[in-house]
């Protein structure tokens, strides 16, 4: 699995992505049951509200080999600030519209 990770720009000052990386390495949470090696292709932000830059950033990660896009838990579950992104679903829909069903989308990274 070659992963491109998109995170919330509003959490970047308080979260360096450590838990996302740990759960990928340990194949826990969203990565439980993944049999193949997990390689991180890219790690970037959504670009800020409403997350439009996520689409071009995901496209670039796919060009560089990503076959799975993870919308980090800061976007979909509000970790660590307790407020999930109000644009998360539209961001996901836009990514799917642009890339089709050839890329797997994972809705969170950890709890």
Buried (B, 14 or more C-beta within 10 A) or exposed (E): BBBBBBBBBBBEEEBEBEBBBEBBEEBBBBBEEBEEEBEBBBBBBBBEEBBBBBBEBBBBBBEEEBBBBBBBBBBBBBBEEEEBBEBBEEBBEBBEEBBEEEBEBBBBBBE
